[in-house]
Amino acid sequence: MKRNLIIPTLGLASLISFSASAATLVNSEQASNLQPMGSVSVSQVAGVPMDIRQELSAKADQAGASSYRIVEARTGDYTHVTAELYK
């Protein structure tokens, strides 16, 4: 019985630790205190907002950014989002 609880608990812990290291979304006021370091874009057909945030965060992580701010978003059948990256 304990083994059945350990596996889901470890899975949940890994998700929590992943999100703790992910780049975070900031607003313009918060961004004014950070150092800019470039931008990234995400484009999807019929994109889901949560998927787009996760992809932006992943791209920011790959670039070494700790935060990002969305500066452009176009939605409809095709979604395109651009974000500035910050240290």
N, CA, C and O of each residue as an XYZ file, in Angstrom:
348
protein
N       0.817     -1.199      0.000
C       0.000      0.000      0.000
C       0.857      1.258      0.000
O       0.544      2.224     -0.695
N       1.944      1.249      0.780
C       2.809      2.428      0.836
C       3.474      2.688     -0.511
O       3.674      3.840     -0.896
N       3.817      1.618     -1.226
C       4.457      1.768     -2.525
C       3.520      2.497     -3.495
O       3.978      3.288     -4.320
N       2.228      2.239     -3.399
C       1.254      2.889     -4.275
C       1.175      4.383     -4.007
O       0.798      5.136     -4.906
N       1.507      4.836     -2.829
C       1.503      6.258     -2.511
C       2.830      6.932     -2.843
O       2.863      8.127     -3.134
N       3.904      6.185     -2.803
C       5.229      6.759     -3.033
C       5.390      7.234     -4.474
O       5.892      8.333     -4.708
N       4.973      6.428     -5.429
C       5.171      6.772     -6.843
C       4.416      8.047     -7.217
O       5.022      8.938     -7.813
N       3.111      8.181     -6.896
C       2.441      9.447     -7.228
C       3.028     10.647     -6.485
O       3.069     11.753     -7.024
N       3.481     10.431     -5.257
C       4.077     11.517     -4.485
C       5.363     12.004     -5.133
O       5.596     13.210     -5.209
N       6.205     11.082     -5.604
C       7.437     11.467     -6.287
C       7.135     12.195     -7.587
O       7.822     13.156     -7.934
N       6.117     11.747     -8.305
C       5.721     12.426     -9.539
C       5.279     13.847     -9.274
O       5.655     14.761    -10.007
N       4.486     14.045     -8.234
C       4.020     15.385     -7.870
C       5.190     16.253     -7.425
O       5.242     17.436     -7.760
N       6.118     15.689     -6.685
C       7.276     16.450     -6.227
C       8.126     16.909     -7.402
O       8.655     18.021     -7.383
N       8.264     16.073     -8.424
C       9.061     16.477     -9.580
C       8.379     17.601    -10.347
O       9.059     18.482    -10.874
N       7.055     17.591    -10.420
C       6.333     18.685    -11.076
C       6.511     19.988    -10.314
O       6.699     21.043    -10.921
N       6.453     19.925     -9.005
C       6.603     21.121     -8.183
C       8.017     21.674     -8.330
O       8.189     22.887     -8.452
N       9.024     20.817     -8.320
C      10.399     21.294     -8.445
C      10.656     21.870     -9.832
O      11.435     22.813     -9.969
N      10.010     21.314    -10.877
C      10.160     21.875    -12.223
C       9.595     23.278    -12.282
O      10.234     24.182    -12.821
N       8.408     23.472    -11.735
C       7.789     24.783    -11.812
C       8.528     25.807    -10.950
O       8.454     27.006    -11.217
N       9.229     25.352     -9.935
C       9.976     26.273     -9.085
C      11.174     26.866     -9.822
O      11.595     27.984     -9.522
N      11.725     26.127    -10.783
C      12.885     26.636    -11.502
C      12.497     27.320    -12.812
O      13.362     27.858    -13.503
N      11.237     27.308    -13.155
C      10.787     27.883    -14.413
C      10.778     29.411    -14.349
O      10.567     30.002    -13.290
N      11.012     30.034    -15.499
C      10.946     31.495    -15.594
C       9.522     31.948    -15.288
O       8.558     31.268    -15.642
N       9.396     33.079    -14.642
C       8.086     33.559    -14.222
C       7.628     34.750    -15.054
O       8.434     35.537    -15.550
N       6.332     34.854    -15.189
C       5.706     35.967    -15.892
C       5.698     37.178    -14.972
O       5.298     37.069    -13.813
N       6.139     38.340    -15.475
C       6.150     39.573    -14.688
C       5.377     40.656    -15.431
O       5.180     40.572    -16.644
N       4.944     41.670    -14.694
C       4.275     42.803    -15.327
C       5.301     43.890    -15.639
O       6.475     43.748    -15.296
N       4.870     44.976    -16.289
C       5.814     46.016    -16.714
C       6.488     46.709    -15.532
O       7.649     47.106    -15.632
N       5.780     46.858    -14.422
C       6.373     47.487    -13.242
C       7.492     46.624    -12.670
O       8.558     47.132    -12.321
N       7.246     45.317    -12.574
C       8.279     44.410    -12.075
C       9.458     44.349    -13.038
O      10.610     44.283    -12.609
N       9.173     44.372    -14.339
C      10.229     44.289    -15.353
C      11.149     45.499    -15.322
O      12.315     45.397    -15.705
N      10.642     46.644    -14.871
C      11.475     47.841    -14.842
C      12.654     47.704    -13.884
O      13.622     48.457    -13.994
N      12.594     46.766    -12.954
C      13.679     46.529    -12.003
C      14.619     45.406    -12.444
O      15.549     45.051    -11.720
N      14.371     44.842    -13.647
C      15.169     43.714    -14.126
C      15.983     44.109    -15.347
O      15.697     45.109    -16.006
N      16.999     43.311    -15.637
C      17.868     43.571    -16.787
C      17.340     42.817    -18.010
O      17.245     41.590    -17.979
N      16.992     43.540    -19.097
C      16.504     42.869    -20.306
C      17.608     42.070    -20.983
O      18.782     42.433    -20.918
N      17.215     40.962    -21.644
C      18.215     40.123    -22.302
C      17.729     39.505    -23.606
O      18.253     38.468    -24.016
N      16.754     40.101    -24.265
C      16.299     39.574    -25.549
C      14.810     39.287    -25.538
O      14.079     39.738    -24.656
N      14.371     38.522    -26.538
C      12.955     38.188    -26.636
C      12.777     36.805    -27.253
O      13.694     36.262    -27.870
N      11.592     36.250    -27.078
C      11.213     34.969    -27.673
C       9.782     35.089    -28.179
O       9.019     35.944    -27.730
N       9.432     34.219    -29.119
C       8.076     34.188    -29.653
C       7.556     32.760    -29.656
O       8.325     31.804    -29.760
N       6.240     32.629    -29.540
C       5.561     31.342    -29.602
C       4.393     31.503    -30.555
O       3.634     32.467    -30.456
N       4.248     30.569    -31.473
C       3.115     30.564    -32.402
C       2.467     29.192    -32.380
O       3.153     28.172    -32.448
N       1.150     29.169    -32.286
C       0.407     27.915    -32.267
C      -0.903     28.089    -33.005
O      -1.466     29.183    -33.047
N      -1.384     27.003    -33.587
C      -2.710     26.991    -34.175
C      -3.673     26.628    -33.063
O      -3.529     25.584    -32.425
N      -4.668     27.497    -32.825
C      -5.662     27.281    -31.768
C      -4.976     27.002    -30.434
O      -5.322     26.035    -29.754
N      -4.020     27.824    -30.055
C      -3.246     27.620    -28.835
C      -4.057     27.830    -27.576
O      -4.945     28.682    -27.529
N      -3.748     27.050    -26.558
C      -4.355     27.167    -25.243
C      -3.447     28.061    -24.405
O      -2.236     27.838    -24.380
N      -3.998     29.078    -23.711
C      -3.152     30.008    -22.957
C      -2.145     29.334    -22.021
O      -1.003     29.784    -21.933
N      -2.534     28.287    -21.335
C      -1.616     27.625    -20.405
C      -0.457     26.963    -21.158
O       0.680     26.981    -20.687
N      -0.744     26.381    -22.321
C       0.319     25.769    -23.125
C       1.296     26.833    -23.611
O       2.506     26.612    -23.630
N       0.768     27.980    -23.998
C       1.618     29.063    -24.478
C       2.505     29.578    -23.357
O       3.691     29.830    -23.575
N       1.950     29.740    -22.154
C       2.768     30.180    -21.007
C       3.873     29.185    -20.708
O       5.007     29.576    -20.431
N       3.548     27.897    -20.761
C       4.564     26.881    -20.493
C       5.662     26.911    -21.542
O       6.839     26.757    -21.216
N       5.286     27.109    -22.807
C       6.290     27.165    -23.860
C       7.157     28.419    -23.737
O       8.370     28.359    -23.939
N       6.537     29.554    -23.406
C       7.320     30.783    -23.180
C       8.293     30.595    -22.027
O       9.457     30.985    -22.118
N       7.815     30.001    -20.950
C       8.665     29.769    -19.786
C       9.822     28.836    -20.138
O      10.954     29.065    -19.711
N       9.549     27.795    -20.908
C      10.603     26.856    -21.308
C      11.646     27.550    -22.185
O      12.847     27.340    -22.008
N      11.189     28.375    -23.129
C      12.130     29.097    -23.987
C      12.953     30.099    -23.175
O      14.143     30.280    -23.432
N      12.327     30.741    -22.208
C      13.046     31.672    -21.337
C      14.099     30.927    -20.519
O      15.223     31.406    -20.371
N      13.742     29.768    -19.992
C      14.698     28.950    -19.242
C      15.893     28.575    -20.111
O      17.039     28.658    -19.669
N      15.624     28.161    -21.346
C      16.705     27.768    -22.258
C      17.652     28.934    -22.531
O      18.850     28.735    -22.728
N      17.114     30.139    -22.543
C      17.933     31.328    -22.799
C      18.636     31.828    -21.543
O      19.448     32.750    -21.616
N      18.333     31.227    -20.384
C      18.957     31.640    -19.136
C      18.246     32.780    -18.432
O      18.815     33.405    -17.537
N      17.007     33.060    -18.823
C      16.237     34.140    -18.200
C      15.520     33.640    -16.951
O      15.170     32.464    -16.851
N      15.309     34.542    -16.007
C      14.554     34.187    -14.808
C      13.105     34.650    -14.913
O      12.232     34.152    -14.202
N      12.856     35.617    -15.816
C      11.510     36.179    -15.952
C      11.244     36.555    -17.403
O      12.170     36.699    -18.202
N       9.965     36.710    -17.730
C       9.576     37.186    -19.046
C       8.321     38.034    -18.926
O       7.538     37.885    -17.988
N       8.143     38.936    -19.903
C       6.963     39.812    -19.936
C       6.383     39.767    -21.338
O       7.100     39.972    -22.317
N       5.092     39.500    -21.439
C       4.424     39.433    -22.732
C       4.255     40.851    -23.267
O       3.681     41.711    -22.598
N       4.761     41.089    -24.480
C       4.691     42.417    -25.083
C       3.773     42.451    -26.300
O       3.387     43.532    -26.746
N       3.417     41.284    -26.846
C       2.527     41.219    -27.989
C       1.765     39.899    -27.943
O       2.345     38.848    -27.668
N       0.469     39.959    -28.213
C      -0.340     38.744    -28.267
C      -1.440     38.916    -29.301
O      -2.246     39.843    -29.217
N      -1.466     38.024    -30.268
C      -2.535     37.995    -31.264
C      -3.215     36.645    -31.173
O      -2.552     35.609    -31.194
N      -4.532     36.651    -31.072
C      -5.270     35.406    -30.923
C      -6.343     35.275    -31.994
O      -6.627     36.219    -32.732
N      -6.915     34.118    -32.062
C      -7.920     33.759    -33.047
C      -7.700     32.295    -33.380
O      -7.419     31.495    -32.488
N      -7.824     31.931    -34.650
C      -7.516     30.557    -35.051
C      -6.023     30.274    -34.921
O      -5.607     29.127    -34.756
N      -5.234     31.329    -34.997
C      -3.781     31.243    -34.928
C      -3.328     32.182    -33.801
O      -3.724     33.348    -33.779
N      -2.513     31.695    -32.877
C      -2.057     32.505    -31.748
C      -0.564     32.770    -31.876
O       0.223     31.861    -32.138
N      -0.192     34.028    -31.687
C       1.217     34.414    -31.706
C       1.470     35.318    -30.501
O       0.760     36.301    -30.290
N       2.492     34.974    -29.712
C       2.833     35.750    -28.515
C       4.330     36.021    -28.528
O       5.130     35.126    -28.800
N       4.704     37.263    -28.233
C       6.098     37.647    -28.105
C       6.340     38.137    -26.688
O       5.526     38.871    -26.128
N       7.461     37.727    -26.113
C       7.790     38.122    -24.742
C       9.228     38.600    -24.662
O      10.112     38.060    -25.327
N       9.453     39.623    -23.837
C      10.808     40.081    -23.536
C      11.337     39.248    -22.377
O      10.593     38.893    -21.462
N      12.627     38.941    -22.425
C      13.265     38.133    -21.379
C      14.073     39.028    -20.444
O      14.609     40.057    -20.855
N      14.151     38.616    -19.176
C      14.869     39.392    -18.164
C      15.697     38.468    -17.272
O      15.343     37.313    -17.033
N      16.831     39.029    -16.783
C      17.682     38.315    -15.814
C      17.192     38.622    -14.435
O      17.755     38.131    -13.457
